[in-house]
Amino acid sequence: MADEHHEDHGNTLSAWFLTASWLAVWTVGGVAIIMGGDFLLWTALTLGVSVVCAVIAGVMKKAGLGRKEPRPVPPTREEWEAARTPSTTAGKA
């Protein structure tokens, strides 16, 4: 159920922006906490900046920098097995 509503950015500019920005933001926040910064301040600040980056990535996706076609759907087990198994009628003549 949750997967149906998942916004998949795919391998796109918006996805890479979101990944890189979160990596940078949480690294800075973690280093600041380790260096003796206030835990609650840096956690709240990092979380706030992460939300802003997620909003920016969403805007980038809506602007055309996200996935342009629907998310690919894997074959069902029956479809996959049918594609892997040679046809039983092909050998009979």
N, CA, C and O atoms as a CHARMM CRD file, in Angstrom:
* protein
*
  372
    1    1 MET  N      0.82200  -1.19200   0.00000 PROA 1      0.00000
    2    1 MET  CA     0.00000   0.00000   0.00000 PROA 1      0.00000
    3    1 MET  C      0.86600   1.25600   0.00000 PROA 1      0.00000
    4    1 MET  O      0.60500   2.19800  -0.74800 PROA 1      0.00000
    5    2 ALA  N      1.88500   1.26400   0.83200 PROA 2      0.00000
    6    2 ALA  CA     2.74100   2.44700   0.89500 PROA 2      0.00000
    7    2 ALA  C      3.51400   2.63500  -0.40300 PROA 2      0.00000
    8    2 ALA  O      3.79600   3.76600  -0.80000 PROA 2      0.00000
    9    3 ASP  N      3.85900   1.53000  -1.06900 PROA 3      0.00000
   10    3 ASP  CA     4.62000   1.60800  -2.30900 PROA 3      0.00000
   11    3 ASP  C      3.82200   2.26800  -3.42100 PROA 3      0.00000
   12    3 ASP  O      4.40400   2.86700  -4.32500 PROA 3      0.00000
   13    4 GLU  N      2.49500   2.16900  -3.36900 PROA 4      0.00000
   14    4 GLU  CA     1.66400   2.77300  -4.40300 PROA 4      0.00000
   15    4 GLU  C      1.77600   4.29200  -4.39600 PROA 4      0.00000
   16    4 GLU  O      1.63600   4.93300  -5.43800 PROA 4      0.00000
   17    5 HSD  N      2.02700   4.86500  -3.23100 PROA 5      0.00000
   18    5 HSD  CA     2.08800   6.31500  -3.10300 PROA 5      0.00000
   19    5 HSD  C      3.51800   6.83600  -3.07500 PROA 5      0.00000
   20    5 HSD  O      3.74200   8.03000  -2.87900 PROA 5      0.00000
   21    6 HSD  N      4.48000   5.94800  -3.27100 PROA 6      0.00000
   22    6 HSD  CA     5.88000   6.33300  -3.21500 PROA 6      0.00000
   23    6 HSD  C      6.24400   7.17600  -4.43100 PROA 6      0.00000
   24    6 HSD  O      5.97600   6.78700  -5.56800 PROA 6      0.00000
   25    7 GLU  N      6.84400   8.31100  -4.19000 PROA 7      0.00000
   26    7 GLU  CA     7.30600   9.16100  -5.28000 PROA 7      0.00000
   27    7 GLU  C      8.70600   8.71500  -5.66900 PROA 7      0.00000
   28    7 GLU  O      9.66600   8.99600  -4.95100 PROA 7      0.00000
   29    8 ASP  N      8.83100   8.04000  -6.76900 PROA 8      0.00000
   30    8 ASP  CA    10.10800   7.52200  -7.21700 PROA 8      0.00000
   31    8 ASP  C     10.76600   8.54500  -8.13100 PROA 8      0.00000
   32    8 ASP  O     10.26600   8.82600  -9.22000 PROA 8      0.00000
   33    9 HSD  N     11.88400   9.09600  -7.68900 PROA 9      0.00000
   34    9 HSD  CA    12.58900  10.07000  -8.50500 PROA 9      0.00000
   35    9 HSD  C     13.38300   9.38600  -9.61700 PROA 9      0.00000
   36    9 HSD  O     13.64400  10.00500 -10.64900 PROA 9      0.00000
   37   10 GLY  N     13.77100   8.13000  -9.43000 PROA 10     0.00000
   38   10 GLY  CA    14.53700   7.42300 -10.43900 PROA 10     0.00000
   39   10 GLY  C     15.97700   7.91000 -10.49300 PROA 10     0.00000
   40   10 GLY  O     16.41700   8.65500  -9.61700 PROA 10     0.00000
   41   11 ASN  N     16.69700   7.49900 -11.50000 PROA 11     0.00000
   42   11 ASN  CA    18.08500   7.90300 -11.68400 PROA 11     0.00000
   43   11 ASN  C     18.09700   9.20500 -12.47800 PROA 11     0.00000
   44   11 ASN  O     18.41500   9.22000 -13.66700 PROA 11     0.00000
   45   12 THR  N     17.75000  10.28600 -11.81000 PROA 12     0.00000
   46   12 THR  CA    17.57400  11.58000 -12.46900 PROA 12     0.00000
   47   12 THR  C     18.32600  12.65900 -11.70700 PROA 12     0.00000
   48   12 THR  O     18.88600  12.41700 -10.63800 PROA 12     0.00000
   49   13 LEU  N     18.32600  13.84000 -12.27400 PROA 13     0.00000
   50   13 LEU  CA    18.99800  14.96700 -11.63100 PROA 13     0.00000
   51   13 LEU  C     18.38800  15.27200 -10.26900 PROA 13     0.00000
   52   13 LEU  O     19.12100  15.54600  -9.31800 PROA 13     0.00000
   53   14 SER  N     17.07200  15.23200 -10.15300 PROA 14     0.00000
   54   14 SER  CA    16.43800  15.53000  -8.87000 PROA 14     0.00000
   55   14 SER  C     16.80700  14.48200  -7.82100 PROA 14     0.00000
   56   14 SER  O     16.99500  14.81700  -6.65100 PROA 14     0.00000
   57   15 ALA  N     16.91200  13.22500  -8.22900 PROA 15     0.00000
   58   15 ALA  CA    17.28600  12.17100  -7.28400 PROA 15     0.00000
   59   15 ALA  C     18.72300  12.34100  -6.81500 PROA 15     0.00000
   60   15 ALA  O     19.01400  12.19600  -5.62800 PROA 15     0.00000
   61   16 TRP  N     19.60800  12.64400  -7.73300 PROA 16     0.00000
   62   16 TRP  CA    21.00400  12.84100  -7.35200 PROA 16     0.00000
   63   16 TRP  C     21.18000  14.08200  -6.49100 PROA 16     0.00000
   64   16 TRP  O     21.99900  14.08700  -5.57200 PROA 16     0.00000
   65   17 PHE  N     20.42100  15.13200  -6.77600 PROA 17     0.00000
   66   17 PHE  CA    20.46900  16.31700  -5.92200 PROA 17     0.00000
   67   17 PHE  C     20.05100  15.96900  -4.50300 PROA 17     0.00000
   68   17 PHE  O     20.71300  16.35300  -3.53800 PROA 17     0.00000
   69   18 LEU  N     18.94300  15.23700  -4.38200 PROA 18     0.00000
   70   18 LEU  CA    18.44000  14.87400  -3.06300 PROA 18     0.00000
   71   18 LEU  C     19.44800  14.00100  -2.32000 PROA 18     0.00000
   72   18 LEU  O     19.69300  14.22200  -1.13400 PROA 18     0.00000
   73   19 THR  N     20.03000  13.02400  -2.99000 PROA 19     0.00000
   74   19 THR  CA    21.00300  12.13600  -2.36200 PROA 19     0.00000
   75   19 THR  C     22.23700  12.91300  -1.90600 PROA 19     0.00000
   76   19 THR  O     22.67300  12.78200  -0.76300 PROA 19     0.00000
   77   20 ALA  N     22.79200  13.71700  -2.80300 PROA 20     0.00000
   78   20 ALA  CA    24.01400  14.46500  -2.47300 PROA 20     0.00000
   79   20 ALA  C     23.76500  15.51200  -1.38800 PROA 20     0.00000
   80   20 ALA  O     24.59600  15.69400  -0.49800 PROA 20     0.00000
   81   21 SER  N     22.63200  16.19700  -1.46000 PROA 21     0.00000
   82   21 SER  CA    22.35400  17.23200  -0.47000 PROA 21     0.00000
   83   21 SER  C     22.14400  16.62000   0.91600 PROA 21     0.00000
   84   21 SER  O     22.64500  17.14900   1.90800 PROA 21     0.00000
   85   22 TRP  N     21.41000  15.51700   0.99000 PROA 22     0.00000
   86   22 TRP  CA    21.21000  14.88100   2.29600 PROA 22     0.00000
   87   22 TRP  C     22.52000  14.34000   2.84800 PROA 22     0.00000
   88   22 TRP  O     22.77900  14.43000   4.04800 PROA 22     0.00000
   89   23 LEU  N     23.33800  13.78300   1.97800 PROA 23     0.00000
   90   23 LEU  CA    24.63800  13.28900   2.42900 PROA 23     0.00000
   91   23 LEU  C     25.47100  14.43000   3.01600 PROA 23     0.00000
   92   23 LEU  O     26.06500  14.29000   4.08500 PROA 23     0.00000
   93   24 ALA  N     25.50700  15.54300   2.31600 PROA 24     0.00000
   94   24 ALA  CA    26.28900  16.69400   2.78600 PROA 24     0.00000
   95   24 ALA  C     25.69900  17.28000   4.06900 PROA 24     0.00000
   96   24 ALA  O     26.42900  17.56600   5.01900 PROA 24     0.00000
   97   25 VAL  N     24.39300  17.45600   4.09500 PROA 25     0.00000
   98   25 VAL  CA    23.74400  18.08600   5.25500 PROA 25     0.00000
   99   25 VAL  C     23.92500  17.23700   6.51300 PROA 25     0.00000
  100   25 VAL  O     24.28500  17.75700   7.56900 PROA 25     0.00000
  101   26 TRP  N     23.67300  15.92700   6.40000 PROA 26     0.00000
  102   26 TRP  CA    23.78000  15.08300   7.58300 PROA 26     0.00000
  103   26 TRP  C     25.23300  14.86400   7.99700 PROA 26     0.00000
  104   26 TRP  O     25.50800  14.63400   9.17500 PROA 26     0.00000
  105   27 THR  N     26.16400  14.93100   7.04900 PROA 27     0.00000
  106   27 THR  CA    27.57900  14.84900   7.40600 PROA 27     0.00000
  107   27 THR  C     27.99100  16.07700   8.20300 PROA 27     0.00000
  108   27 THR  O     28.66200  15.96000   9.22900 PROA 27     0.00000
  109   28 VAL  N     27.59100  17.25000   7.73500 PROA 28     0.00000
  110   28 VAL  CA    27.91800  18.49200   8.45300 PROA 28     0.00000
  111   28 VAL  C     27.28400  18.47500   9.83900 PROA 28     0.00000
  112   28 VAL  O     27.93200  18.82200  10.82700 PROA 28     0.00000
  113   29 GLY  N     26.02300  18.07200   9.91100 PROA 29     0.00000
  114   29 GLY  CA    25.34800  18.01600  11.20800 PROA 29     0.00000
  115   29 GLY  C     26.01300  17.03500  12.16100 PROA 29     0.00000
  116   29 GLY  O     26.20200  17.33600  13.34000 PROA 29     0.00000
  117   30 GLY  N     26.37000  15.85400  11.64500 PROA 30     0.00000
  118   30 GLY  CA    27.03400  14.86000  12.48900 PROA 30     0.00000
  119   30 GLY  C     28.38500  15.31800  12.97400 PROA 30     0.00000
  120   30 GLY  O     28.73100  15.12100  14.13900 PROA 30     0.00000
  121   31 VAL  N     29.15500  15.92800  12.09200 PROA 31     0.00000
  122   31 VAL  CA    30.48200  16.43300  12.48300 PROA 31     0.00000
  123   31 VAL  C     30.33800  17.54500  13.51300 PROA 31     0.00000
  124   31 VAL  O     31.12100  17.61900  14.45900 PROA 31     0.00000
  125   32 ALA  N     29.34600  18.40900  13.33600 PROA 32     0.00000
  126   32 ALA  CA    29.13400  19.49500  14.29600 PROA 32     0.00000
  127   32 ALA  C     28.79100  18.93900  15.67900 PROA 32     0.00000
  128   32 ALA  O     29.26400  19.45200  16.69300 PROA 32     0.00000
  129   33 ILE  N     27.97700  17.90100  15.71600 PROA 33     0.00000
  130   33 ILE  CA    27.61900  17.29200  17.00100 PROA 33     0.00000
  131   33 ILE  C     28.84000  16.62800  17.62600 PROA 33     0.00000
  132   33 ILE  O     29.07100  16.75600  18.82800 PROA 33     0.00000
  133   34 ILE  N     29.61700  15.92400  16.82200 PROA 34     0.00000
  134   34 ILE  CA    30.81100  15.24900  17.33500 PROA 34     0.00000
  135   34 ILE  C     31.82500  16.25700  17.86000 PROA 34     0.00000
  136   34 ILE  O     32.51300  15.99000  18.84500 PROA 34     0.00000
  137   35 MET  N     31.92200  17.41000  17.21200 PROA 35     0.00000
  138   35 MET  CA    32.88200  18.43300  17.62600 PROA 35     0.00000
  139   35 MET  C     32.41600  19.19800  18.85700 PROA 35     0.00000
  140   35 MET  O     33.09000  20.12800  19.29900 PROA 35     0.00000
  141   36 GLY  N     31.28500  18.82200  19.40700 PROA 36     0.00000
  142   36 GLY  CA    30.85400  19.44000  20.66300 PROA 36     0.00000
  143   36 GLY  C     29.67600  20.37500  20.52600 PROA 36     0.00000
  144   36 GLY  O     29.33000  21.07400  21.47800 PROA 36     0.00000
  145   37 GLY  N     29.05300  20.40500  19.36400 PROA 37     0.00000
  146   37 GLY  CA    27.88300  21.26300  19.19200 PROA 37     0.00000
  147   37 GLY  C     26.68400  20.70300  19.94700 PROA 37     0.00000
  148   37 GLY  O     26.64800  19.52800  20.31000 PROA 37     0.00000
  149   38 ASP  N     25.71600  21.56700  20.17000 PROA 38     0.00000
  150   38 ASP  CA    24.50800  21.16600  20.87400 PROA 38     0.00000
  151   38 ASP  C     23.73500  20.14800  20.04000 PROA 38     0.00000
  152   38 ASP  O     23.40700  20.40600  18.88200 PROA 38     0.00000
  153   39 PHE  N     23.44700  18.99700  20.62900 PROA 39     0.00000
  154   39 PHE  CA    22.79700  17.90200  19.90500 PROA 39     0.00000
  155   39 PHE  C     21.44300  18.31000  19.34900 PROA 39     0.00000
  156   39 PHE  O     21.18100  18.11500  18.16200 PROA 39     0.00000
  157   40 LEU  N     20.58700  18.86400  20.17600 PROA 40     0.00000
  158   40 LEU  CA    19.23600  19.21100  19.73100 PROA 40     0.00000
  159   40 LEU  C     19.24800  20.31800  18.67500 PROA 40     0.00000
  160   40 LEU  O     18.47100  20.27400  17.72100 PROA 40     0.00000
  161   41 LEU  N     20.11300  21.29100  18.83700 PROA 41     0.00000
  162   41 LEU  CA    20.20400  22.38600  17.86000 PROA 41     0.00000
  163   41 LEU  C     20.61600  21.85900  16.49200 PROA 41     0.00000
  164   41 LEU  O     19.96300  22.15300  15.49000 PROA 41     0.00000
  165   42 TRP  N     21.69000  21.08400  16.44400 PROA 42     0.00000
  166   42 TRP  CA    22.19400  20.58900  15.15800 PROA 42     0.00000
  167   42 TRP  C     21.27100  19.55200  14.53800 PROA 42     0.00000
  168   42 TRP  O     21.16200  19.48000  13.31400 PROA 42     0.00000
  169   43 THR  N     20.60900  18.75200  15.35600 PROA 43     0.00000
  170   43 THR  CA    19.66000  17.77800  14.82600 PROA 43     0.00000
  171   43 THR  C     18.46500  18.49800  14.20900 PROA 43     0.00000
  172   43 THR  O     18.03700  18.15300  13.10800 PROA 43     0.00000
  173   44 ALA  N     17.93300  19.47700  14.89700 PROA 44     0.00000
  174   44 ALA  CA    16.79100  20.24100  14.37200 PROA 44     0.00000
  175   44 ALA  C     17.18800  21.00700  13.11600 PROA 44     0.00000
  176   44 ALA  O     16.43700  21.03500  12.14100 PROA 44     0.00000
  177   45 LEU  N     18.35500  21.62200  13.13600 PROA 45     0.00000
  178   45 LEU  CA    18.82900  22.37200  11.97900 PROA 45     0.00000
  179   45 LEU  C     19.03200  21.44100  10.77700 PROA 45     0.00000
  180   45 LEU  O     18.63100  21.76900   9.66100 PROA 45     0.00000
  181   46 THR  N     19.64400  20.30500  11.00600 PROA 46     0.00000
  182   46 THR  CA    19.88600  19.33700   9.93600 PROA 46     0.00000
  183   46 THR  C     18.57400  18.79400   9.38200 PROA 46     0.00000
  184   46 THR  O     18.41900  18.66600   8.16800 PROA 46     0.00000
  185   47 LEU  N     17.63900  18.47900  10.25600 PROA 47     0.00000
  186   47 LEU  CA    16.34400  17.98700   9.81200 PROA 47     0.00000
  187   47 LEU  C     15.61000  19.05000   8.99600 PROA 47     0.00000
  188   47 LEU  O     15.00800  18.73500   7.97000 PROA 47     0.00000
  189   48 GLY  N     15.65600  20.29100   9.43900 PROA 48     0.00000
  190   48 GLY  CA    15.01000  21.38800   8.70300 PROA 48     0.00000
  191   48 GLY  C     15.60200  21.58000   7.31300 PROA 48     0.00000
  192   48 GLY  O     14.86800  21.75100   6.34000 PROA 48     0.00000
  193   49 VAL  N     16.92400  21.55100   7.21800 PROA 49     0.00000
  194   49 VAL  CA    17.57600  21.71100   5.91600 PROA 49     0.00000
  195   49 VAL  C     17.28200  20.50700   5.01800 PROA 49     0.00000
  196   49 VAL  O     17.15600  20.65900   3.80300 PROA 49     0.00000
  197   50 SER  N     17.17300  19.32500   5.60300 PROA 50     0.00000
  198   50 SER  CA    16.83200  18.13000   4.82700 PROA 50     0.00000
  199   50 SER  C     15.44400  18.25100   4.21800 PROA 50     0.00000
  200   50 SER  O     15.23500  17.87500   3.06400 PROA 50     0.00000
  201   51 VAL  N     14.50600  18.76900   4.97900 PROA 51     0.00000
  202   51 VAL  CA    13.14600  18.95800   4.47300 PROA 51     0.00000
  203   51 VAL  C     13.14300  19.97900   3.33500 PROA 51     0.00000
  204   51 VAL  O     12.45800  19.78700   2.33000 PROA 51     0.00000
  205   52 VAL  N     13.89700  21.04900   3.48900 PROA 52     0.00000
  206   52 VAL  CA    13.99500  22.05300   2.42600 PROA 52     0.00000
  207   52 VAL  C     14.58900  21.43500   1.16000 PROA 52     0.00000
  208   52 VAL  O     14.12000  21.71000   0.05500 PROA 52     0.00000
  209   53 CYS  N     15.61700  20.60300   1.31600 PROA 53     0.00000
  210   53 CYS  CA    16.22000  19.93300   0.15200 PROA 53     0.00000
  211   53 CYS  C     15.22900  18.98100  -0.50800 PROA 53     0.00000
  212   53 CYS  O     15.21400  18.86300  -1.73300 PROA 53     0.00000
  213   54 ALA  N     14.40200  18.30100   0.28300 PROA 54     0.00000
  214   54 ALA  CA    13.39300  17.41200  -0.27800 PROA 54     0.00000
  215   54 ALA  C     12.35300  18.19900  -1.06400 PROA 54     0.00000
  216   54 ALA  O     11.90100  17.75000  -2.11800 PROA 54     0.00000
  217   55 VAL  N     11.97600  19.35300  -0.56700 PROA 55     0.00000
  218   55 VAL  CA    11.02400  20.20800  -1.28800 PROA 55     0.00000
  219   55 VAL  C     11.63900  20.68700  -2.60100 PROA 55     0.00000
  220   55 VAL  O     10.96600  20.70500  -3.63100 PROA 55     0.00000
  221   56 ILE  N     12.90000  21.07000  -2.56700 PROA 56     0.00000
  222   56 ILE  CA    13.59100  21.51400  -3.78300 PROA 56     0.00000
  223   56 ILE  C     13.64800  20.36900  -4.79600 PROA 56     0.00000
  224   56 ILE  O     13.42200  20.59000  -5.98500 PROA 56     0.00000
  225   57 ALA  N     13.94700  19.15000  -4.34100 PROA 57     0.00000
  226   57 ALA  CA    13.99200  17.99900  -5.24500 PROA 57     0.00000
  227   57 ALA  C     12.61300  17.73200  -5.83900 PROA 57     0.00000
  228   57 ALA  O     12.50600  17.37000  -7.01100 PROA 57     0.00000
  229   58 GLY  N     11.56700  17.90200  -5.05400 PROA 58     0.00000
  230   58 GLY  CA    10.20900  17.74200  -5.56400 PROA 58     0.00000
  231   58 GLY  C      9.86500  18.77000  -6.62200 PROA 58     0.00000
  232   58 GLY  O      9.22300  18.45100  -7.62200 PROA 58     0.00000
  233   59 VAL  N     10.29100  20.00100  -6.40200 PROA 59     0.00000
  234   59 VAL  CA    10.07300  21.06000  -7.39700 PROA 59     0.00000
  235   59 VAL  C     10.86500  20.75300  -8.66000 PROA 59     0.00000
  236   59 VAL  O     10.37100  20.96000  -9.76900 PROA 59     0.00000
  237   60 MET  N     12.08000  20.26600  -8.50200 PROA 60     0.00000
  238   60 MET  CA    12.88900  19.88800  -9.66800 PROA 60     0.00000
  239   60 MET  C     12.19000  18.78900 -10.46500 PROA 60     0.00000
  240   60 MET  O     12.18600  18.81500 -11.69600 PROA 60     0.00000
  241   61 LYS  N     11.59400  17.81800  -9.75400 PROA 61     0.00000
  242   61 LYS  CA    10.88800  16.73200 -10.42900 PROA 61     0.00000
  243   61 LYS  C      9.69500  17.26800 -11.20900 PROA 61     0.00000
  244   61 LYS  O      9.48100  16.89100 -12.36100 PROA 61     0.00000
  245   62 LYS  N      8.92700  18.14000 -10.58600 PROA 62     0.00000
  246   62 LYS  CA     7.76000  18.72200 -11.25800 PROA 62     0.00000
  247   62 LYS  C      8.17500  19.59700 -12.44300 PROA 62     0.00000
  248   62 LYS  O      7.41100  19.76100 -13.39400 PROA 62     0.00000
  249   63 ALA  N      9.38400  20.15700 -12.38500 PROA 63     0.00000
  250   63 ALA  CA     9.87700  21.01600 -13.46200 PROA 63     0.00000
  251   63 ALA  C     10.43900  20.20700 -14.63200 PROA 63     0.00000
  252   63 ALA  O     10.90300  20.77900 -15.61800 PROA 63     0.00000
  253   64 GLY  N     10.39700  18.87800 -14.52200 PROA 64     0.00000
  254   64 GLY  CA    10.85100  18.04900 -15.63500 PROA 64     0.00000
  255   64 GLY  C     12.20900  17.42000 -15.44600 PROA 64     0.00000
  256   64 GLY  O     12.74000  16.81200 -16.37500 PROA 64     0.00000
  257   65 LEU  N     12.79000  17.55100 -14.25400 PROA 65     0.00000
  258   65 LEU  CA    14.11100  16.97400 -14.01100 PROA 65     0.00000
  259   65 LEU  C     14.01800  15.64500 -13.27100 PROA 65     0.00000
  260   65 LEU  O     15.01600  15.14800 -12.74900 PROA 65     0.00000
  261   66 GLY  N     12.82300  15.07400 -13.22600 PROA 66     0.00000
  262   66 GLY  CA    12.61200  13.78300 -12.57700 PROA 66     0.00000
  263   66 GLY  C     12.26900  12.72900 -13.60900 PROA 66     0.00000
  264   66 GLY  O     12.53100  12.90700 -14.79900 PROA 66     0.00000
  265   67 ARG  N     11.68700  11.63800 -13.15700 PROA 67     0.00000
  266   67 ARG  CA    11.30600  10.54500 -14.04400 PROA 67     0.00000
  267   67 ARG  C     10.22600  11.03000 -15.00600 PROA 67     0.00000
  268   67 ARG  O      9.24000  11.64000 -14.59400 PROA 67     0.00000
  269   68 LYS  N     10.42700  10.74900 -16.29800 PROA 68     0.00000
  270   68 LYS  CA     9.48700  11.21700 -17.32200 PROA 68     0.00000
  271   68 LYS  C      8.48500  10.13700 -17.74300 PROA 68     0.00000
  272   68 LYS  O      7.40200  10.45700 -18.23300 PROA 68     0.00000
  273   69 GLU  N      8.83300   8.88800 -17.55900 PROA 69     0.00000
  274   69 GLU  CA     7.92200   7.79000 -17.90400 PROA 69     0.00000
  275   69 GLU  C      7.52500   7.07700 -16.61900 PROA 69     0.00000
  276   69 GLU  O      8.18400   7.23800 -15.59200 PROA 69     0.00000
  277   70 PRO  N      6.46800   6.29900 -16.66500 PROA 70     0.00000
  278   70 PRO  CA     6.05100   5.59400 -15.44600 PROA 70     0.00000
  279   70 PRO  C      7.12700   4.65200 -14.93200 PROA 70     0.00000
  280   70 PRO  O      7.98700   4.19100 -15.68300 PROA 70     0.00000
  281   71 ARG  N      7.06000   4.38600 -13.66300 PROA 71     0.00000
  282   71 ARG  CA     8.01600   3.48100 -13.03400 PROA 71     0.00000
  283   71 ARG  C      7.88400   2.09200 -13.65700 PROA 71     0.00000
  284   71 ARG  O      6.76900   1.58800 -13.79300 PROA 71     0.00000
  285   72 PRO  N      9.00700   1.45900 -14.04200 PROA 72     0.00000
  286   72 PRO  CA     8.92000   0.12600 -14.64700 PROA 72     0.00000
  287   72 PRO  C      8.35700  -0.89200 -13.65700 PROA 72     0.00000
  288   72 PRO  O      8.68600  -0.87900 -12.47100 PROA 72     0.00000
  289   73 VAL  N      7.51200  -1.76400 -14.17000 PROA 73     0.00000
  290   73 VAL  CA     6.88600  -2.79000 -13.33800 PROA 73     0.00000
  291   73 VAL  C      7.52600  -4.13400 -13.67300 PROA 73     0.00000
  292   73 VAL  O      7.54100  -4.53100 -14.83900 PROA 73     0.00000
  293   74 PRO  N      8.05000  -4.83600 -12.68300 PROA 74     0.00000
  294   74 PRO  CA     8.65800  -6.13200 -12.97700 PROA 74     0.00000
  295   74 PRO  C      7.58800  -7.14900 -13.38600 PROA 74     0.00000
  296   74 PRO  O      6.42300  -7.01400 -13.01000 PROA 74     0.00000
  297   75 PRO  N      7.98600  -8.15900 -14.15300 PROA 75     0.00000
  298   75 PRO  CA     6.99900  -9.16600 -14.56700 PROA 75     0.00000
  299   75 PRO  C      6.52100  -9.98000 -13.36900 PROA 75     0.00000
  300   75 PRO  O      7.22900 -10.11800 -12.37100 PROA 75     0.00000
  301   76 THR  N      5.32100 -10.51100 -13.48400 PROA 76     0.00000
  302   76 THR  CA     4.83200 -11.41200 -12.44600 PROA 76     0.00000
  303   76 THR  C      5.61400 -12.71600 -12.52500 PROA 76     0.00000
  304   76 THR  O      6.33400 -12.96000 -13.49400 PROA 76     0.00000
  305   77 ARG  N      5.47100 -13.53700 -11.51800 PROA 77     0.00000
  306   77 ARG  CA     6.19200 -14.81300 -11.51000 PROA 77     0.00000
  307   77 ARG  C      5.80200 -15.66100 -12.72100 PROA 77     0.00000
  308   77 ARG  O      6.65600 -16.29200 -13.34300 PROA 77     0.00000
  309   78 GLU  N      4.52300 -15.67300 -13.04800 PROA 78     0.00000
  310   78 GLU  CA     4.04300 -16.46500 -14.18500 PROA 78     0.00000
  311   78 GLU  C      4.62200 -15.94500 -15.49900 PROA 78     0.00000
  312   78 GLU  O      5.03200 -16.73300 -16.35100 PROA 78     0.00000
  313   79 GLU  N      4.65700 -14.63200 -15.66600 PROA 79     0.00000
  314   79 GLU  CA     5.22900 -14.05100 -16.88400 PROA 79     0.00000
  315   79 GLU  C      6.72200 -14.36800 -16.99100 PROA 79     0.00000
  316   79 GLU  O      7.22100 -14.69900 -18.06700 PROA 79     0.00000
  317   80 TRP  N      7.42400 -14.26200 -15.86300 PROA 80     0.00000
  318   80 TRP  CA     8.86000 -14.52600 -15.85800 PROA 80     0.00000
  319   80 TRP  C      9.13300 -15.99100 -16.18300 PROA 80     0.00000
  320   80 TRP  O     10.01500 -16.29900 -16.98500 PROA 80     0.00000
  321   81 GLU  N      8.36900 -16.90100 -15.55500 PROA 81     0.00000
  322   81 GLU  CA     8.56000 -18.32500 -15.82400 PROA 81     0.00000
  323   81 GLU  C      8.22300 -18.67300 -17.26900 PROA 81     0.00000
  324   81 GLU  O      8.90200 -19.49500 -17.88500 PROA 81     0.00000
  325   82 ALA  N      7.17700 -18.05100 -17.81300 PROA 82     0.00000
  326   82 ALA  CA     6.80100 -18.30600 -19.20100 PROA 82     0.00000
  327   82 ALA  C      7.89100 -17.83400 -20.15700 PROA 82     0.00000
  328   82 ALA  O      8.13900 -18.47500 -21.17800 PROA 82     0.00000
  329   83 ALA  N      8.53400 -16.73700 -19.84000 PROA 83     0.00000
  330   83 ALA  CA     9.60600 -16.21800 -20.69500 PROA 83     0.00000
  331   83 ALA  C     10.86700 -17.08500 -20.60300 PROA 83     0.00000
  332   83 ALA  O     11.62600 -17.17200 -21.56800 PROA 83     0.00000
  333   84 ARG  N     11.09300 -17.71900 -19.46200 PROA 84     0.00000
  334   84 ARG  CA    12.29100 -18.53100 -19.26100 PROA 84     0.00000
  335   84 ARG  C     12.12900 -19.96700 -19.75800 PROA 84     0.00000
  336   84 ARG  O     13.12000 -20.61800 -20.08700 PROA 84     0.00000
  337   85 THR  N     10.90600 -20.46500 -19.81700 PROA 85     0.00000
  338   85 THR  CA    10.66200 -21.84300 -20.21000 PROA 85     0.00000
  339   85 THR  C     10.43600 -21.92900 -21.70600 PROA 85     0.00000
  340   85 THR  O      9.62500 -21.18100 -22.25100 PROA 85     0.00000
  341   86 PRO  N     11.15000 -22.84200 -22.39000 PROA 86     0.00000
  342   86 PRO  CA    10.88300 -23.00700 -23.82800 PROA 86     0.00000
  343   86 PRO  C      9.45600 -23.51400 -24.02600 PROA 86     0.00000
  344   86 PRO  O      8.92700 -24.25100 -23.19500 PROA 86     0.00000
  345   87 SER  N      8.86900 -23.12600 -25.08900 PROA 87     0.00000
  346   87 SER  CA     7.49000 -23.52100 -25.36700 PROA 87     0.00000
  347   87 SER  C      7.41000 -25.03200 -25.56000 PROA 87     0.00000
  348   87 SER  O      8.24500 -25.61000 -26.25600 PROA 87     0.00000
  349   88 THR  N      6.42400 -25.67100 -24.95900 PROA 88     0.00000
  350   88 THR  CA     6.28600 -27.11800 -25.07200 PROA 88     0.00000
  351   88 THR  C      5.72300 -27.51600 -26.43000 PROA 88     0.00000
  352   88 THR  O      5.91000 -28.65100 -26.86800 PROA 88     0.00000
  353   89 THR  N      5.03700 -26.59800 -27.09900 PROA 89     0.00000
  354   89 THR  CA     4.47200 -26.91700 -28.42000 PROA 89     0.00000
  355   89 THR  C      5.48000 -26.68600 -29.53600 PROA 89     0.00000
  356   89 THR  O      5.25100 -27.13800 -30.65800 PROA 89     0.00000
  357   90 ALA  N      6.56900 -26.01000 -29.27300 PROA 90     0.00000
  358   90 ALA  CA     7.52800 -25.71500 -30.34300 PROA 90     0.00000
  359   90 ALA  C      8.26500 -26.97600 -30.77200 PROA 90     0.00000
  360   90 ALA  O      8.67900 -27.05700 -31.92800 PROA 90     0.00000
  361   91 GLY  N      8.45000 -27.96700 -29.90000 PROA 91     0.00000
  362   91 GLY  CA     9.17200 -29.17600 -30.24300 PROA 91     0.00000
  363   91 GLY  C      8.33900 -30.20100 -30.98800 PROA 91     0.00000
  364   91 GLY  O      8.89000 -31.11300 -31.60400 PROA 91     0.00000
  365   92 LYS  N      7.02800 -30.06900 -30.94200 PROA 92     0.00000
  366   92 LYS  CA     6.14700 -31.05700 -31.59200 PROA 92     0.00000
  367   92 LYS  C      5.85000 -30.65400 -33.02100 PROA 92     0.00000
  368   92 LYS  O      5.55200 -29.49500 -33.30600 PROA 92     0.00000
  369   93 ALA  N      5.93700 -31.64300 -33.93000 PROA 93     0.00000
  370   93 ALA  CA     5.64000 -31.32300 -35.33400 PROA 93     0.00000
  371   93 ALA  C      4.66700 -32.32100 -35.91300 PROA 93     0.00000
  372   93 ALA  O      4.29800 -32.21600 -37.08200 PROA 93     0.00000
